[in-house]
């Protein structure tokens, strides 16, 4: 989950017009990575 927090912080600086495009995609992939590496028990 740590990587997701880092990615969310980094994407805060991207232009707001990208919120539903690139930013959203990057954030979803960060959550996916966290889920796949550290599966919920």
C-alpha positions in Angstrom: 0.0 0.0 0.0 3.0 2.3 0.5 3.5 2.6 -3.3 -0.1 3.7 -3.7 0.4 6.5 -1.2 3.6 7.6 -3.0 1.9 7.6 -6.4 -1.2 9.5 -5.1 1.2 12.1 -3.6 3.1 12.4 -6.9 0.0 12.7 -9.0 -1.3 15.6 -6.9 1.0 17.8 -8.9 -0.4 16.8 -12.3 -2.8 19.3 -14.0 -6.4 19.0 -12.8 -7.7 18.5 -16.4 -6.0 15.1 -16.3 -7.9 14.0 -13.2 -10.2 11.7 -15.2 -7.6 10.6 -17.7 -4.0 9.9 -17.1 -4.0 10.6 -13.3 -6.9 8.3 -12.7 -5.3 5.5 -14.7 -2.0 5.9 -12.8 -3.7 5.9 -9.5 -5.8 2.8 -10.3 -2.7 0.9 -11.4 -0.9 1.8 -8.2 -3.7 0.4 -6.2 -3.7 -2.7 -8.4 0.0 -3.2 -7.8 -0.4 -2.9 -4.1 -3.3 -5.4 -4.1 -1.3 -7.9 -6.2 1.9 -7.7 -4.1 0.2 -7.6 -0.7 -3.1 -9.5 -1.1 -5.8 -9.0 1.5 -5.9 -11.9 4.0 
